[in-house]
Amino acid sequence: MKGSDMQICGSLIKRNVQMFFKDKATFFTSLVTPIILLVLYVTFLYNVYESTYLQALPASLLTDDSLVEGLVGGQLLSSLLAVSTVTVPFCANLFMVQDKVTGARYDLTIAPVKPHTLALSYYVATVINGLIISLVALTMGLVYLAIIGWYLSALDVLLLIADVVILVLFGTAFSSLVCFALTTQGQLSAVGTIVSAGYGFVCGAYMPIASFSAGLRNTLAFFPGTHGMSLLRNHALQGVYSEMSSLGFPNEVITSLKDMSDCNLYFAGHGIAPWLMYTVLIGSVILMVAAYVLLNVWISKKTNKKSKNK
């Protein structure tokens, strides 16, 4: 990208970010979504997760109730982050669709703005907006863990931040591809509702993938969000597992807990290593962003040809 294109892209990114924060309704909706999710998870899922862990752990080994609280808290935090890092970009991507509705996108395309520059400006602005909201959600989750049972190390927190960044990149790429074909705010709201309702089940945020059938588990292993969920689970629960190991919990018990909480993912009976999960996530981001930019370029050329023919 040339220097002039970078300046134009920077100006468009600044414009899109400012529009996001100026629109109080959109910003408030994006900000309150993780808060609502946290309240819902604590209210409806806490007891389910707690009873599941109590049944799985031998009573003779469970001498500290805070271990169970740490397990439940880590699972709730990873579920919150896995969902919000994808659903929030759908809210933050509103302005890509809104520019089509208001005609601003047409004005930008007839100006000396290249299609790939415009596409990247929307993407980067949505990443910035999504990161701000998602890091707020992470902060709330960490405060919650500090209240009920903190077992995270500094490295675990840094890895959680890295996971959030990668998942926001993924969520923004996914939402950009989906929102590219939308032309009304009503369509965006409908798609956002569907994604919010269904994504948590697909990635294992609501129900552990380990509880699904073997065929469904193998199918979901192809979905990048599943790998993101597993990475979040590992880093949110690693401190609890380390504490259990130091207290003398058998390795078989810890491995069983990791399996049931999706820290360990399997495909056709073979474990998926963390480095492969990162590879799937980062590779999917690169492919989707490339597809999104190419679609913008192709549509722009197609539109220009039609205009010349007229």
N, C-alpha and C positions, 0 to 999 in steps of 0.2 A: 504494500500500500504506500503510495507516494505521500510526501509531506503535506500537500494540500488536502488530499483525501483524509489523512489522519486528523487534520485540523477540523475539517467538516464533520468527521465522525465524532470527534470530541465535543463539538458544539451540539450535535444532535443528542449525544448521550446526556450532556448537561441539561438540555431541554427536557428530555424524557424523564429524568430523575426529578427535576423540579416540578414537572406536571404531576408526578406521582404523589409528591408530598403536599402539593397545593390542593389536590383533590382530597379533602378531608374524609369523605365517605369511603373512597377506595382505600386510603391509607389506614383508616380506623378498622375497616373490614379485614384487611390483611393482618393488622396487628392483633386484633381480638381473636382471630381464628385459632392460633396456637394456644391462647389462654383458655378458650372454650374447650379445645381438645384435651388440655391438661386436666381441667375440671371434670370432664366426662370420663376420662380414663381413670382418674383417682376415684370417682364416684361409682362407676359401674364395673371396672376391670380389676381394681385392687383386690377385692375379696376373692375373685376367680383365680387370679395368679397366686395369691397367698395360699389358698387351699390346695392348689396344684403342687406347689413347692413343699408344703407340709406333708402331703401324701407321699411325695417322692423321697423326702429326706428321712433317714432312720432316726427315730425318736431318741435313741441312745447317744447319737452324735450331736443332736441339736441342743446345745446348752445355752446359746445366745440368740434371742429372738431378733436382734438387730441384723443378723445374717439374712434372715428371710425378708426383712424390710429392705435390706440393701438389694437383694435379688429382685424383689417386686419393683422397687424404685428404678433400678437400672433398666428393667424391661419396659416400664412405662415411659421413661425418658427416651429410649431408643425408638419406641413406637411413635411418640410425639414427633421426634425429629424426622423419622422416615416419611411420615405423612405430610408434615408442614413444609418440608423442603421441596415438595413437588406441587402441593396445592397452592402455596403462596405465590409461586411464579405465574400461575394461571390468573390470579388477581392482579399481579404486577404487570402482566402482559396486556392489560385492558387497553392501553393506549395505542398498541399496534392496530387493534380492531377499531378503536375510536377514531383514529386518523382516517380510516377508510370511510367511516360513517360521515364525518364532517367534511371530507374532501381534502384534508390537509396532506394526506399521502400523495394525492394527485399533484398538488402544488409542489411537493418535495421532489417528485419524479421528473417534473418538467424543468425544475431547477438543475443546476450543474451538480447533481448528487448521483453518484453511480449506485446501481442497485445493490451491489455487495456492501457498499459503505452504509447505505440505509439499513440493510438487514442486520449488519453487525452492530449498528448503533442501538437498535431495538434490543438485540440480544444482551449486549453488555449492560445497558441500563436496567434491564430486568434482572440480571445477575446481581447488580449492586443493590437494587431494591429488595430482592429476595434474600440476599445475604444479611442485610440489616435486620429484617424481620426474623429470620431463622436464628441469628445469633442472639437476638432478644429471647427467643423461645428456648435456646440452649441455656442461657443465663437463668431463666426461670426454673428450668429443669434441674440445674445444678444447685440452686437454692433449695429446691424441694428435697434433693438428695441429702443436702447438708442437714436438713431438719429431721429426716427419718432414718438416715443411716449412710454415712459417707465412707466409702472404701476406695475412692479413685486416687490414683497418683497423678503427679503433674504430667507425666507422659500420656496417661489415659485421657486427660482433659485436652491435651494438644492433638491427640489422634482423633478425638471427637470433633474438634474444630475442623481438622482436615477433612473428616468424613462429611461434615456439613457443607463445606466449600464444594467438594466434588459432587455431592448430591444436589446442591443448588444449580451447579452447572448442568447436571443431567436433567433436573426438573425444568430448567429454563429451555434447554434444547428440545425437550419433549413437548412443552407447552407451545414453543415457537412453531414447531412443525404442525401441531394440531390447530393452533390459532391462525396460521397462515391462510387457511381456506375459509375462515369465518368472515362474515361481512356485516354482522349486526351484533350489538351488545347482548341481545336476547340469546343469540346462539352461543356466545361466550359464557353467559350465565348458566345455560343448560349444560354445556360441556363441562364447565367447572363443577357443577353439582354432581354430575355422573362420575367424574374423576375423584372427587372428594369422597363419594360414597363407596366406590369400588376399589380404589387403589389400595386402601388399607388392608383389604382382604387378599388382594393379589400378591402384595409384598410380604404378608405375614405379620402386619402390625396388630391386627385384631386377634387372629387365631394363628398360633405357630404353624409353620409349614410342616413341621414334623408330625402334626396330627392329621395331615392329609394322606390320601392314598399314594402309593408309590408312583403311579402314572402321573398324577397331578404334581407331585413333588418334582419329578424329572422335567415336566413341562415348564414349571415355574422357575426352574434353574436356568432357563434361557433368558429370563427377564432380568435386566440390569438392576431394577429396584430391589429384587430379592437379595442380590449380593450386597447392595447398600445397606439393607436392613441387617444382614448378618454381621457386617463390619461394625455397625453401630452397637449391636448386641454385644459383640466381643469386647469392645472398648468400654462400654458402660458397665459390664459385669466382670471384667478381668480382675478388678480389685477384690471383689467378693470371693471369686474362685481362688485367688492367691491366699486370702485369709483362711479359707477352708482348708487349703493344702497345708498351711502352717499349723493348723489346729489338729491335723492328723486325719482328715477325711480321706477315705480310700480313693484312689484315682478312678476306680470304676464308678463311684458315686458322682464325682465331679464331671466325668465324661458323659454320664447319663443326663446330668443337669444341662450341660452344654448342648446335647442333642435335642432335648425337649424345648430349649429356649432358642433354637436355631442359630446358636453360635457356631455349631458345626453343620455345614451344608453338604449334602451328598447328591451325586448324580450317578444313576445306575449302580449304586452301592459303593461308589468311590468318593472319598472326601475331597472337597474343593478347597484348595489352599488360599489363604488371604491374598497372596500376590496375584493369583488368578482372578479373584473377585475385583481387585483394583484394576486389573487389565480389562476386564469386561466392562466395568463402569466407565473408565477413561476412554476406551475404544468406542463405546456407544456414544459418548459425548461428541467425540471427533466426527464420527459418521453422521450423526444427526445434525450437527452444526453445518457440516459440509453440504448435506442434502438441503437444509433450510436456505443457505446462501445460494446454492445452484437453482433452487426453485424460484427465488426472487429474481435472479438474473434471467432465467428462461421466460418467466411471465412478463418481465419488463420488455424483453426483445419481442415477444409475441404481440404485446400491446402496441409497441412502436411500429411494427409492420402493418398492423391493422390501421393505424392512424395515417401512415404514408399511403396506403392503398386507397383510403377515402379521399 
